[in-house]
Amino acid sequence: MESCPNGVFYFGDENEDTVTNGSETLGFSQLLKDRAGYRFLEELGTKPRVYYLPPKDRQFPVERGYDDLPENIKERFKDIMEAKK
């Protein structure tokens, strides 16, 4: 099986505790722990085999500091930021 060319999807074996995205190989259990991995609708008792990893950086550019953004990004968020003032 080929891995994701963008490195977004990890493939592996839960029993061997290793996964890879094509450019790096990691421990499966450690990846789930570090990135707060979860299974969708696990509470239904279907024992899903796909795990989801939340994004590493959830902040939008404006939340990181509006004043330090490039002008083209500032323009995109101008209406939102000016409404806050």
N, CA, C and O atoms as a Maestro MAE file, in Angstrom:
{
 s_m_m2io_version
 :::
 2.0.0
}

f_m_ct {
 s_m_title
 :::
 protein
 m_atom[340] {
  # First column is atom index #
  i_m_mmod_type
  r_m_x_coord
  r_m_y_coord
  r_m_z_coord
  i_m_residue_number
  s_m_chain_name
  s_m_pdb_residue_name
  s_m_pdb_atom_name
  i_m_atomic_number
  :::
  1 25 0.842 -1.177 0.000 1 A "MET " " N  " 7
  2 3 0.000 0.000 0.000 1 A "MET " " CA " 6
  3 2 0.889 1.242 0.000 1 A "MET " " C  " 6
  4 15 1.856 1.320 0.757 1 A "MET " " O  " 8
  5 25 0.563 2.194 -0.837 2 A "GLU " " N  " 7
  6 3 1.316 3.442 -0.864 2 A "GLU " " CA " 6
  7 2 0.813 4.377 0.215 2 A "GLU " " C  " 6
  8 15 -0.368 4.380 0.562 2 A "GLU " " O  " 8
  9 25 1.725 5.162 0.734 3 A "SER " " N  " 7
  10 3 1.312 6.134 1.748 3 A "SER " " CA " 6
  11 2 0.911 7.445 1.091 3 A "SER " " C  " 6
  12 15 1.109 7.639 -0.109 3 A "SER " " O  " 8
  13 25 0.357 8.324 1.875 4 A "CYS " " N  " 7
  14 3 -0.120 9.612 1.393 4 A "CYS " " CA " 6
  15 2 1.055 10.467 0.911 4 A "CYS " " C  " 6
  16 15 2.016 10.638 1.662 4 A "CYS " " O  " 8
  17 25 1.017 11.004 -0.300 5 A "PRO " " N  " 7
  18 3 2.119 11.838 -0.791 5 A "PRO " " CA " 6
  19 2 2.285 13.141 -0.011 5 A "PRO " " C  " 6
  20 15 3.361 13.739 -0.038 5 A "PRO " " O  " 8
  21 25 1.247 13.586 0.678 6 A "ASN " " N  " 7
  22 3 1.337 14.815 1.475 6 A "ASN " " CA " 6
  23 2 1.710 14.548 2.925 6 A "ASN " " C  " 6
  24 15 1.880 15.488 3.701 6 A "ASN " " O  " 8
  25 25 1.839 13.284 3.302 7 A "GLY " " N  " 7
  26 3 2.208 12.937 4.664 7 A "GLY " " CA " 6
  27 2 1.108 13.130 5.681 7 A "GLY " " C  " 6
  28 15 1.380 13.199 6.879 7 A "GLY " " O  " 8
  29 25 -0.133 13.217 5.226 8 A "VAL " " N  " 7
  30 3 -1.255 13.472 6.117 8 A "VAL " " CA " 6
  31 2 -1.799 12.175 6.706 8 A "VAL " " C  " 6
  32 15 -2.156 12.137 7.883 8 A "VAL " " O  " 8
  33 25 -1.866 11.132 5.919 9 A "PHE " " N  " 7
  34 3 -2.405 9.856 6.368 9 A "PHE " " CA " 6
  35 2 -1.277 8.960 6.856 9 A "PHE " " C  " 6
  36 15 -0.222 8.874 6.229 9 A "PHE " " O  " 8
  37 25 -1.510 8.300 7.972 10 A "TYR " " N  " 7
  38 3 -0.574 7.316 8.496 10 A "TYR " " CA " 6
  39 2 -1.166 5.932 8.288 10 A "TYR " " C  " 6
  40 15 -2.363 5.731 8.488 10 A "TYR " " O  " 8
  41 25 -0.338 4.983 7.891 11 A "PHE " " N  " 7
  42 3 -0.753 3.606 7.711 11 A "PHE " " CA " 6
  43 2 0.101 2.749 8.621 11 A "PHE " " C  " 6
  44 15 1.275 3.045 8.841 11 A "PHE " " O  " 8
  45 25 -0.483 1.691 9.150 12 A "GLY " " N  " 7
  46 3 0.326 0.832 9.993 12 A "GLY " " CA " 6
  47 2 -0.463 -0.308 10.584 12 A "GLY " " C  " 6
  48 15 -1.574 -0.627 10.160 12 A "GLY " " O  " 8
  49 25 0.156 -0.912 11.586 13 A "ASP " " N  " 7
  50 3 -0.406 -2.073 12.242 13 A "ASP " " CA " 6
  51 2 -0.495 -1.806 13.735 13 A "ASP " " C  " 6
  52 15 0.517 -1.613 14.408 13 A "ASP " " O  " 8
  53 25 -1.714 -1.799 14.237 14 A "GLU " " N  " 7
  54 3 -1.928 -1.538 15.656 14 A "GLU " " CA " 6
  55 2 -1.227 -2.584 16.521 14 A "GLU " " C  " 6
  56 15 -0.722 -2.257 17.595 14 A "GLU " " O  " 8
  57 25 -1.191 -3.824 16.072 15 A "ASN " " N  " 7
  58 3 -0.561 -4.896 16.842 15 A "ASN " " CA " 6
  59 2 0.957 -4.742 16.913 15 A "ASN " " C  " 6
  60 15 1.570 -5.101 17.919 15 A "ASN " " O  " 8
  61 25 1.559 -4.214 15.860 16 A "GLU " " N  " 7
  62 3 3.009 -4.002 15.853 16 A "GLU " " CA " 6
  63 2 3.388 -2.639 16.430 16 A "GLU " " C  " 6
  64 15 4.568 -2.359 16.641 16 A "GLU " " O  " 8
  65 25 2.395 -1.796 16.683 17 A "ASP " " N  " 7
  66 3 2.569 -0.468 17.273 17 A "ASP " " CA " 6
  67 2 3.480 0.439 16.435 17 A "ASP " " C  " 6
  68 15 4.269 1.208 16.985 17 A "ASP " " O  " 8
  69 25 3.368 0.346 15.109 18 A "THR " " N  " 7
  70 3 4.116 1.244 14.226 18 A "THR " " CA " 6
  71 2 3.212 1.750 13.115 18 A "THR " " C  " 6
  72 15 2.348 1.032 12.611 18 A "THR " " O  " 8
  73 25 3.433 3.006 12.748 19 A "VAL " " N  " 7
  74 3 2.716 3.615 11.621 19 A "VAL " " CA " 6
  75 2 3.708 4.464 10.837 19 A "VAL " " C  " 6
  76 15 4.737 4.887 11.364 19 A "VAL " " O  " 8
  77 25 3.383 4.706 9.575 20 A "THR " " N  " 7
  78 3 4.222 5.556 8.738 20 A "THR " " CA " 6
  79 2 3.357 6.413 7.838 20 A "THR " " C  " 6
  80 15 2.244 6.032 7.476 20 A "THR " " O  " 8
  81 25 3.881 7.577 7.481 21 A "ASN " " N  " 7
  82 3 3.207 8.423 6.499 21 A "ASN " " CA " 6
  83 2 4.053 8.537 5.238 21 A "ASN " " C  " 6
  84 15 3.798 9.395 4.393 21 A "ASN " " O  " 8
  85 25 5.040 7.693 5.111 22 A "GLY " " N  " 7
  86 3 5.905 7.689 3.944 22 A "GLY " " CA " 6
  87 2 7.219 8.391 4.186 22 A "GLY " " C  " 6
  88 15 8.223 8.049 3.561 22 A "GLY " " O  " 8
  89 25 7.238 9.367 5.079 23 A "SER " " N  " 7
  90 3 8.485 10.079 5.358 23 A "SER " " CA " 6
  91 2 8.988 9.834 6.775 23 A "SER " " C  " 6
  92 15 10.160 10.080 7.061 23 A "SER " " O  " 8
  93 25 8.131 9.357 7.660 24 A "GLU " " N  " 7
  94 3 8.559 9.058 9.021 24 A "GLU " " CA " 6
  95 2 7.796 7.853 9.548 24 A "GLU " " C  " 6
  96 15 6.651 7.611 9.165 24 A "GLU " " O  " 8
  97 25 8.434 7.111 10.419 25 A "THR " " N  " 7
  98 3 7.814 5.968 11.073 25 A "THR " " CA " 6
  99 2 7.758 6.260 12.561 25 A "THR " " C  " 6
  100 15 8.750 6.661 13.170 25 A "THR " " O  " 8
  101 25 6.575 6.050 13.139 26 A "LEU " " N  " 7
  102 3 6.338 6.396 14.537 26 A "LEU " " CA " 6
  103 2 5.697 5.240 15.271 26 A "LEU " " C  " 6
  104 15 5.166 4.314 14.658 26 A "LEU " " O  " 8
  105 25 5.753 5.302 16.590 27 A "GLY " " N  " 7
  106 3 5.019 4.354 17.407 27 A "GLY " " CA " 6
  107 2 3.556 4.735 17.418 27 A "GLY " " C  " 6
  108 15 3.213 5.883 17.704 27 A "GLY " " O  " 8
  109 25 2.689 3.784 17.110 28 A "PHE " " N  " 7
  110 3 1.258 4.055 17.002 28 A "PHE " " CA " 6
  111 2 0.672 4.558 18.315 28 A "PHE " " C  " 6
  112 15 -0.024 5.573 18.326 28 A "PHE " " O  " 8
  113 25 0.938 3.875 19.409 29 A "SER " " N  " 7
  114 3 0.358 4.274 20.699 29 A "SER " " CA " 6
  115 2 0.872 5.649 21.129 29 A "SER " " C  " 6
  116 15 0.120 6.435 21.705 29 A "SER " " O  " 8
  117 25 2.136 5.944 20.858 30 A "GLN " " N  " 7
  118 3 2.682 7.247 21.228 30 A "GLN " " CA " 6
  119 2 2.071 8.359 20.375 30 A "GLN " " C  " 6
  120 15 1.802 9.448 20.882 30 A "GLN " " O  " 8
  121 25 1.853 8.097 19.095 31 A "LEU " " N  " 7
  122 3 1.220 9.076 18.210 31 A "LEU " " CA " 6
  123 2 -0.185 9.403 18.694 31 A "LEU " " C  " 6
  124 15 -0.573 10.571 18.737 31 A "LEU " " O  " 8
  125 25 -0.948 8.379 19.058 32 A "LEU " " N  " 7
  126 3 -2.303 8.610 19.570 32 A "LEU " " CA " 6
  127 2 -2.266 9.421 20.861 32 A "LEU " " C  " 6
  128 15 -3.099 10.303 21.069 32 A "LEU " " O  " 8
  129 25 -1.320 9.127 21.711 33 A "LYS " " N  " 7
  130 3 -1.204 9.849 22.978 33 A "LYS " " CA " 6
  131 2 -0.792 11.308 22.751 33 A "LYS " " C  " 6
  132 15 -1.400 12.220 23.310 33 A "LYS " " O  " 8
  133 25 0.235 11.523 21.936 34 A "ASP " " N  " 7
  134 3 0.757 12.870 21.703 34 A "ASP " " CA " 6
  135 2 -0.229 13.764 20.967 34 A "ASP " " C  " 6
  136 15 -0.301 14.963 21.234 34 A "ASP " " O  " 8
  137 25 -0.982 13.192 20.049 35 A "ARG " " N  " 7
  138 3 -1.883 13.986 19.227 35 A "ARG " " CA " 6
  139 2 -3.351 13.837 19.603 35 A "ARG " " C  " 6
  140 15 -4.220 14.308 18.869 35 A "ARG " " O  " 8
  141 25 -3.647 13.194 20.727 36 A "ALA " " N  " 7
  142 3 -5.028 13.008 21.207 36 A "ALA " " CA " 6
  143 2 -5.895 12.318 20.157 36 A "ALA " " C  " 6
  144 15 -6.992 12.782 19.846 36 A "ALA " " O  " 8
  145 25 -5.400 11.211 19.615 37 A "GLY " " N  " 7
  146 3 -6.139 10.464 18.604 37 A "GLY " " CA " 6
  147 2 -7.432 9.891 19.159 37 A "GLY " " C  " 6
  148 15 -7.521 9.566 20.343 37 A "GLY " " O  " 8
  149 25 -8.416 9.772 18.311 38 A "TYR " " N  " 7
  150 3 -9.721 9.256 18.723 38 A "TYR " " CA " 6
  151 2 -10.359 8.492 17.581 38 A "TYR " " C  " 6
  152 15 -9.955 8.618 16.425 38 A "TYR " " O  " 8
  153 25 -11.366 7.695 17.923 39 A "ARG " " N  " 7
  154 3 -12.136 6.956 16.912 39 A "ARG " " CA " 6
  155 2 -13.533 7.547 16.865 39 A "ARG " " C  " 6
  156 15 -14.120 7.836 17.908 39 A "ARG " " O  " 8
  157 25 -14.070 7.730 15.673 40 A "PHE " " N  " 7
  158 3 -15.375 8.345 15.475 40 A "PHE " " CA " 6
  159 2 -16.488 7.345 15.799 40 A "PHE " " C  " 6
  160 15 -16.470 6.207 15.330 40 A "PHE " " O  " 8
  161 25 -17.445 7.782 16.596 41 A "LEU " " N  " 7
  162 3 -18.622 6.992 16.990 41 A "LEU " " CA " 6
  163 2 -18.263 5.679 17.674 41 A "LEU " " C  " 6
  164 15 -18.983 4.690 17.533 41 A "LEU " " O  " 8
  165 25 -17.183 5.661 18.397 42 A "GLU " " N  " 7
  166 3 -16.751 4.473 19.127 42 A "GLU " " CA " 6
  167 2 -17.807 4.027 20.139 42 A "GLU " " C  " 6
  168 15 -17.940 2.840 20.435 42 A "GLU " " O  " 8
  169 25 -18.551 4.997 20.662 43 A "GLU " " N  " 7
  170 3 -19.558 4.694 21.682 43 A "GLU " " CA " 6
  171 2 -20.695 3.807 21.175 43 A "GLU " " C  " 6
  172 15 -21.473 3.283 21.973 43 A "GLU " " O  " 8
  173 25 -20.797 3.637 19.862 44 A "LEU " " N  " 7
  174 3 -21.837 2.766 19.304 44 A "LEU " " CA " 6
  175 2 -21.462 1.292 19.390 44 A "LEU " " C  " 6
  176 15 -22.278 0.425 19.080 44 A "LEU " " O  " 8
  177 25 -20.235 1.004 19.808 45 A "GLY " " N  " 7
  178 3 -19.800 -0.377 19.972 45 A "GLY " " CA " 6
  179 2 -19.401 -1.071 18.680 45 A "GLY " " C  " 6
  180 15 -19.329 -2.299 18.640 45 A "GLY " " O  " 8
  181 25 -19.139 -0.309 17.625 46 A "THR " " N  " 7
  182 3 -18.788 -0.909 16.337 46 A "THR " " CA " 6
  183 2 -17.294 -1.205 16.203 46 A "THR " " C  " 6
  184 15 -16.869 -1.787 15.205 46 A "THR " " O  " 8
  185 25 -16.502 -0.816 17.187 47 A "LYS " " N  " 7
  186 3 -15.057 -1.035 17.208 47 A "LYS " " CA " 6
  187 2 -14.379 -0.551 15.920 47 A "LYS " " C  " 6
  188 15 -13.749 -1.341 15.216 47 A "LYS " " O  " 8
  189 25 -14.507 0.739 15.615 48 A "PRO " " N  " 7
  190 3 -13.892 1.263 14.389 48 A "PRO " " CA " 6
  191 2 -12.377 1.089 14.402 48 A "PRO " " C  " 6
  192 15 -11.756 1.131 15.464 48 A "PRO " " O  " 8
  193 25 -11.790 0.895 13.244 49 A "ARG " " N  " 7
  194 3 -10.359 0.662 13.109 49 A "ARG " " CA " 6
  195 2 -9.623 1.890 12.565 49 A "ARG " " C  " 6
  196 15 -8.412 1.839 12.351 49 A "ARG " " O  " 8
  197 25 -10.337 2.978 12.342 50 A "VAL " " N  " 7
  198 3 -9.737 4.215 11.844 50 A "VAL " " CA " 6
  199 2 -9.643 5.195 13.006 50 A "VAL " " C  " 6
  200 15 -10.617 5.423 13.724 50 A "VAL " " O  " 8
  201 25 -8.466 5.765 13.179 51 A "TYR " " N  " 7
  202 3 -8.245 6.766 14.226 51 A "TYR " " CA " 6
  203 2 -8.057 8.124 13.564 51 A "TYR " " C  " 6
  204 15 -7.495 8.214 12.472 51 A "TYR " " O  " 8
  205 25 -8.517 9.160 14.212 52 A "TYR " " N  " 7
  206 3 -8.404 10.518 13.702 52 A "TYR " " CA " 6
  207 2 -7.471 11.303 14.614 52 A "TYR " " C  " 6
  208 15 -7.522 11.171 15.837 52 A "TYR " " O  " 8
  209 25 -6.625 12.117 14.006 53 A "LEU " " N  " 7
  210 3 -5.695 12.954 14.751 53 A "LEU " " CA " 6
  211 2 -6.071 14.409 14.542 53 A "LEU " " C  " 6
  212 15 -6.096 14.876 13.403 53 A "LEU " " O  " 8
  213 25 -6.363 15.138 15.609 54 A "PRO " " N  " 7
  214 3 -6.673 16.563 15.460 54 A "PRO " " CA " 6
  215 2 -5.476 17.315 14.893 54 A "PRO " " C  " 6
  216 15 -4.340 16.860 15.030 54 A "PRO " " O  " 8
  217 25 -5.713 18.457 14.260 55 A "PRO " " N  " 7
  218 3 -4.597 19.243 13.723 55 A "PRO " " CA " 6
  219 2 -3.650 19.684 14.838 55 A "PRO " " C  " 6
  220 15 -4.070 19.893 15.976 55 A "PRO " " O  " 8
  221 25 -2.380 19.821 14.499 56 A "LYS " " N  " 7
  222 3 -1.385 20.248 15.482 56 A "LYS " " CA " 6
  223 2 -1.593 21.690 15.911 56 A "LYS " " C  " 6
  224 15 -1.446 22.016 17.089 56 A "LYS " " O  " 8
  225 25 -1.932 22.552 14.968 57 A "ASP " " N  " 7
  226 3 -2.081 23.973 15.250 57 A "ASP " " CA " 6
  227 2 -3.495 24.388 14.883 57 A "ASP " " C  " 6
  228 15 -3.805 24.563 13.704 57 A "ASP " " O  " 8
  229 25 -4.342 24.543 15.868 58 A "ARG " " N  " 7
  230 3 -5.749 24.828 15.612 58 A "ARG " " CA " 6
  231 2 -6.058 26.311 15.485 58 A "ARG " " C  " 6
  232 15 -7.175 26.667 15.111 58 A "ARG " " O  " 8
  233 25 -5.124 27.169 15.777 59 A "GLN " " N  " 7
  234 3 -5.408 28.596 15.732 59 A "GLN " " CA " 6
  235 2 -5.465 29.093 14.289 59 A "GLN " " C  " 6
  236 15 -4.690 28.671 13.431 59 A "GLN " " O  " 8
  237 25 -6.393 29.988 14.057 60 A "PHE " " N  " 7
  238 3 -6.451 30.666 12.781 60 A "PHE " " CA " 6
  239 2 -5.415 31.782 12.787 60 A "PHE " " C  " 6
  240 15 -5.016 32.231 13.862 60 A "PHE " " O  " 8
  241 25 -4.970 32.238 11.637 61 A "PRO " " N  " 7
  242 3 -3.921 33.269 11.613 61 A "PRO " " CA " 6
  243 2 -4.232 34.485 12.467 61 A "PRO " " C  " 6
  244 15 -3.324 35.034 13.091 61 A "PRO " " O  " 8
  245 25 -5.473 34.921 12.518 62 A "VAL " " N  " 7
  246 3 -5.827 36.116 13.285 62 A "VAL " " CA " 6
  247 2 -5.624 35.882 14.776 62 A "VAL " " C  " 6
  248 15 -5.232 36.801 15.496 62 A "VAL " " O  " 8
  249 25 -5.883 34.681 15.246 63 A "GLU " " N  " 7
  250 3 -5.729 34.378 16.662 63 A "GLU " " CA " 6
  251 2 -4.270 34.390 17.103 63 A "GLU " " C  " 6
  252 15 -3.990 34.505 18.297 63 A "GLU " " O  " 8
  253 25 -3.349 34.275 16.173 64 A "ARG " " N  " 7
  254 3 -1.924 34.289 16.504 64 A "ARG " " CA " 6
  255 2 -1.395 35.700 16.676 64 A "ARG " " C  " 6
  256 15 -0.290 35.886 17.188 64 A "ARG " " O  " 8
  257 25 -2.149 36.683 16.266 65 A "GLY " " N  " 7
  258 3 -1.718 38.072 16.374 65 A "GLY " " CA " 6
  259 2 -1.947 38.808 15.069 65 A "GLY " " C  " 6
  260 15 -1.191 38.643 14.111 65 A "GLY " " O  " 8
  261 25 -2.961 39.597 15.034 66 A "TYR " " N  " 7
  262 3 -3.372 40.294 13.814 66 A "TYR " " CA " 6
  263 2 -2.304 41.262 13.307 66 A "TYR " " C  " 6
  264 15 -2.079 41.359 12.100 66 A "TYR " " O  " 8
  265 25 -1.647 41.976 14.216 67 A "ASP " " N  " 7
  266 3 -0.687 43.003 13.808 67 A "ASP " " CA " 6
  267 2 0.526 42.444 13.081 67 A "ASP " " C  " 6
  268 15 1.142 43.151 12.283 67 A "ASP " " O  " 8
  269 25 0.881 41.200 13.338 68 A "ASP " " N  " 7
  270 3 2.073 40.606 12.730 68 A "ASP " " CA " 6
  271 2 1.789 39.887 11.413 68 A "ASP " " C  " 6
  272 15 2.703 39.323 10.813 68 A "ASP " " O  " 8
  273 25 0.556 39.898 10.963 69 A "LEU " " N  " 7
  274 3 0.202 39.196 9.726 69 A "LEU " " CA " 6
  275 2 0.636 39.976 8.498 69 A "LEU " " C  " 6
  276 15 0.719 41.203 8.543 69 A "LEU " " O  " 8
  277 25 0.917 39.270 7.383 70 A "PRO " " N  " 7
  278 3 1.182 39.957 6.115 70 A "PRO " " CA " 6
  279 2 -0.061 40.731 5.672 70 A "PRO " " C  " 6
  280 15 -1.179 40.377 6.048 70 A "PRO " " O  " 8
  281 25 0.124 41.753 4.899 71 A "GLU " " N  " 7
  282 3 -0.978 42.632 4.485 71 A "GLU " " CA " 6
  283 2 -2.088 41.893 3.737 71 A "GLU " " C  " 6
  284 15 -3.264 42.207 3.923 71 A "GLU " " O  " 8
  285 25 -1.740 40.928 2.902 72 A "ASN " " N  " 7
  286 3 -2.783 40.204 2.161 72 A "ASN " " CA " 6
  287 2 -3.683 39.395 3.092 72 A "ASN " " C  " 6
  288 15 -4.873 39.240 2.816 72 A "ASN " " O  " 8
  289 25 -3.133 38.878 4.188 73 A "ILE " " N  " 7
  290 3 -3.939 38.154 5.168 73 A "ILE " " CA " 6
  291 2 -4.758 39.139 6.002 73 A "ILE " " C  " 6
  292 15 -5.924 38.879 6.298 73 A "ILE " " O  " 8
  293 25 -4.157 40.261 6.378 74 A "LYS " " N  " 7
  294 3 -4.894 41.277 7.134 74 A "LYS " " CA " 6
  295 2 -6.130 41.732 6.378 74 A "LYS " " C  " 6
  296 15 -7.196 41.918 6.966 74 A "LYS " " O  " 8
  297 25 -5.982 41.906 5.088 75 A "GLU " " N  " 7
  298 3 -7.103 42.348 4.256 75 A "GLU " " CA " 6
  299 2 -8.239 41.324 4.290 75 A "GLU " " C  " 6
  300 15 -9.411 41.699 4.306 75 A "GLU " " O  " 8
  301 25 -7.904 40.064 4.300 76 A "ARG " " N  " 7
  302 3 -8.901 38.995 4.317 76 A "ARG " " CA " 6
  303 2 -9.739 39.027 5.601 76 A "ARG " " C  " 6
  304 15 -10.931 38.721 5.569 76 A "ARG " " O  " 8
  305 25 -9.120 39.394 6.728 77 A "PHE " " N  " 7
  306 3 -9.801 39.387 8.015 77 A "PHE " " CA " 6
  307 2 -10.198 40.786 8.490 77 A "PHE " " C  " 6
  308 15 -10.598 40.959 9.641 77 A "PHE " " O  " 8
  309 25 -10.089 41.766 7.623 78 A "LYS " " N  " 7
  310 3 -10.312 43.161 7.989 78 A "LYS " " CA " 6
  311 2 -11.698 43.403 8.592 78 A "LYS " " C  " 6
  312 15 -11.811 44.061 9.626 78 A "LYS " " O  " 8
  313 25 -12.738 42.888 7.970 79 A "ASP " " N  " 7
  314 3 -14.097 43.112 8.457 79 A "ASP " " CA " 6
  315 2 -14.311 42.520 9.850 79 A "ASP " " C  " 6
  316 15 -14.992 43.121 10.681 79 A "ASP " " O  " 8
  317 25 -13.748 41.378 10.099 80 A "ILE " " N  " 7
  318 3 -13.894 40.728 11.402 80 A "ILE " " CA " 6
  319 2 -13.151 41.496 12.470 80 A "ILE " " C  " 6
  320 15 -13.692 41.748 13.547 80 A "ILE " " O  " 8
  321 25 -11.917 41.870 12.184 81 A "MET " " N  " 7
  322 3 -11.087 42.514 13.197 81 A "MET " " CA " 6
  323 2 -11.557 43.936 13.486 81 A "MET " " C  " 6
  324 15 -11.475 44.383 14.630 81 A "MET " " O  " 8
  325 25 -12.039 44.642 12.499 82 A "GLU " " N  " 7
  326 3 -12.509 46.006 12.721 82 A "GLU " " CA " 6
  327 2 -13.833 46.002 13.475 82 A "GLU " " C  " 6
  328 15 -14.136 46.963 14.182 82 A "GLU " " O  " 8
  329 25 -14.617 44.956 13.343 83 A "ALA " " N  " 7
  330 3 -15.885 44.834 14.083 83 A "ALA " " CA " 6
  331 2 -15.644 44.645 15.569 83 A "ALA " " C  " 6
  332 15 -16.493 45.023 16.377 83 A "ALA " " O  " 8
  333 25 -14.506 44.068 15.955 84 A "LYS " " N  " 7
  334 3 -14.173 43.832 17.363 84 A "LYS " " CA " 6
  335 2 -13.821 45.131 18.102 84 A "LYS " " C  " 6
  336 15 -13.986 45.217 19.319 84 A "LYS " " O  " 8
  337 25 -13.345 46.121 17.379 85 A "LYS " " N  " 7
  338 3 -12.854 47.352 18.015 85 A "LYS " " CA " 6
  339 2 -13.939 48.220 18.528 85 A "LYS " " C  " 6
  340 15 -13.668 49.284 19.084 85 A "LYS " " O  " 8
  :::
 }
 m_bond[339] {
  # First column is bond index #
  i_m_from
  i_m_to
  i_m_order
  :::
  1 1 2 1
  2 2 3 1
  3 3 4 2
  4 3 5 1
  5 5 6 1
  6 6 7 1
  7 7 8 2
  8 7 9 1
  9 9 10 1
  10 10 11 1
  11 11 12 2
  12 11 13 1
  13 13 14 1
  14 14 15 1
  15 15 16 2
  16 15 17 1
  17 17 18 1
  18 18 19 1
  19 19 20 2
  20 19 21 1
  21 21 22 1
  22 22 23 1
  23 23 24 2
  24 23 25 1
  25 25 26 1
  26 26 27 1
  27 27 28 2
  28 27 29 1
  29 29 30 1
  30 30 31 1
  31 31 32 2
  32 31 33 1
  33 33 34 1
  34 34 35 1
  35 35 36 2
  36 35 37 1
  37 37 38 1
  38 38 39 1
  39 39 40 2
  40 39 41 1
  41 41 42 1
  42 42 43 1
  43 43 44 2
  44 43 45 1
  45 45 46 1
  46 46 47 1
  47 47 48 2
  48 47 49 1
  49 49 50 1
  50 50 51 1
  51 51 52 2
  52 51 53 1
  53 53 54 1
  54 54 55 1
  55 55 56 2
  56 55 57 1
  57 57 58 1
  58 58 59 1
  59 59 60 2
  60 59 61 1
  61 61 62 1
  62 62 63 1
  63 63 64 2
  64 63 65 1
  65 65 66 1
  66 66 67 1
  67 67 68 2
  68 67 69 1
  69 69 70 1
  70 70 71 1
  71 71 72 2
  72 71 73 1
  73 73 74 1
  74 74 75 1
  75 75 76 2
  76 75 77 1
  77 77 78 1
  78 78 79 1
  79 79 80 2
  80 79 81 1
  81 81 82 1
  82 82 83 1
  83 83 84 2
  84 83 85 1
  85 85 86 1
  86 86 87 1
  87 87 88 2
  88 87 89 1
  89 89 90 1
  90 90 91 1
  91 91 92 2
  92 91 93 1
  93 93 94 1
  94 94 95 1
  95 95 96 2
  96 95 97 1
  97 97 98 1
  98 98 99 1
  99 99 100 2
  100 99 101 1
  101 101 102 1
  102 102 103 1
  103 103 104 2
  104 103 105 1
  105 105 106 1
  106 106 107 1
  107 107 108 2
  108 107 109 1
  109 109 110 1
  110 110 111 1
  111 111 112 2
  112 111 113 1
  113 113 114 1
  114 114 115 1
  115 115 116 2
  116 115 117 1
  117 117 118 1
  118 118 119 1
  119 119 120 2
  120 119 121 1
  121 121 122 1
  122 122 123 1
  123 123 124 2
  124 123 125 1
  125 125 126 1
  126 126 127 1
  127 127 128 2
  128 127 129 1
  129 129 130 1
  130 130 131 1
  131 131 132 2
  132 131 133 1
  133 133 134 1
  134 134 135 1
  135 135 136 2
  136 135 137 1
  137 137 138 1
  138 138 139 1
  139 139 140 2
  140 139 141 1
  141 141 142 1
  142 142 143 1
  143 143 144 2
  144 143 145 1
  145 145 146 1
  146 146 147 1
  147 147 148 2
  148 147 149 1
  149 149 150 1
  150 150 151 1
  151 151 152 2
  152 151 153 1
  153 153 154 1
  154 154 155 1
  155 155 156 2
  156 155 157 1
  157 157 158 1
  158 158 159 1
  159 159 160 2
  160 159 161 1
  161 161 162 1
  162 162 163 1
  163 163 164 2
  164 163 165 1
  165 165 166 1
  166 166 167 1
  167 167 168 2
  168 167 169 1
  169 169 170 1
  170 170 171 1
  171 171 172 2
  172 171 173 1
  173 173 174 1
  174 174 175 1
  175 175 176 2
  176 175 177 1
  177 177 178 1
  178 178 179 1
  179 179 180 2
  180 179 181 1
  181 181 182 1
  182 182 183 1
  183 183 184 2
  184 183 185 1
  185 185 186 1
  186 186 187 1
  187 187 188 2
  188 187 189 1
  189 189 190 1
  190 190 191 1
  191 191 192 2
  192 191 193 1
  193 193 194 1
  194 194 195 1
  195 195 196 2
  196 195 197 1
  197 197 198 1
  198 198 199 1
  199 199 200 2
  200 199 201 1
  201 201 202 1
  202 202 203 1
  203 203 204 2
  204 203 205 1
  205 205 206 1
  206 206 207 1
  207 207 208 2
  208 207 209 1
  209 209 210 1
  210 210 211 1
  211 211 212 2
  212 211 213 1
  213 213 214 1
  214 214 215 1
  215 215 216 2
  216 215 217 1
  217 217 218 1
  218 218 219 1
  219 219 220 2
  220 219 221 1
  221 221 222 1
  222 222 223 1
  223 223 224 2
  224 223 225 1
  225 225 226 1
  226 226 227 1
  227 227 228 2
  228 227 229 1
  229 229 230 1
  230 230 231 1
  231 231 232 2
  232 231 233 1
  233 233 234 1
  234 234 235 1
  235 235 236 2
  236 235 237 1
  237 237 238 1
  238 238 239 1
  239 239 240 2
  240 239 241 1
  241 241 242 1
  242 242 243 1
  243 243 244 2
  244 243 245 1
  245 245 246 1
  246 246 247 1
  247 247 248 2
  248 247 249 1
  249 249 250 1
  250 250 251 1
  251 251 252 2
  252 251 253 1
  253 253 254 1
  254 254 255 1
  255 255 256 2
  256 255 257 1
  257 257 258 1
  258 258 259 1
  259 259 260 2
  260 259 261 1
  261 261 262 1
  262 262 263 1
  263 263 264 2
  264 263 265 1
  265 265 266 1
  266 266 267 1
  267 267 268 2
  268 267 269 1
  269 269 270 1
  270 270 271 1
  271 271 272 2
  272 271 273 1
  273 273 274 1
  274 274 275 1
  275 275 276 2
  276 275 277 1
  277 277 278 1
  278 278 279 1
  279 279 280 2
  280 279 281 1
  281 281 282 1
  282 282 283 1
  283 283 284 2
  284 283 285 1
  285 285 286 1
  286 286 287 1
  287 287 288 2
  288 287 289 1
  289 289 290 1
  290 290 291 1
  291 291 292 2
  292 291 293 1
  293 293 294 1
  294 294 295 1
  295 295 296 2
  296 295 297 1
  297 297 298 1
  298 298 299 1
  299 299 300 2
  300 299 301 1
  301 301 302 1
  302 302 303 1
  303 303 304 2
  304 303 305 1
  305 305 306 1
  306 306 307 1
  307 307 308 2
  308 307 309 1
  309 309 310 1
  310 310 311 1
  311 311 312 2
  312 311 313 1
  313 313 314 1
  314 314 315 1
  315 315 316 2
  316 315 317 1
  317 317 318 1
  318 318 319 1
  319 319 320 2
  320 319 321 1
  321 321 322 1
  322 322 323 1
  323 323 324 2
  324 323 325 1
  325 325 326 1
  326 326 327 1
  327 327 328 2
  328 327 329 1
  329 329 330 1
  330 330 331 1
  331 331 332 2
  332 331 333 1
  333 333 334 1
  334 334 335 1
  335 335 336 2
  336 335 337 1
  337 337 338 1
  338 338 339 1
  339 339 340 2
  :::
 }
}
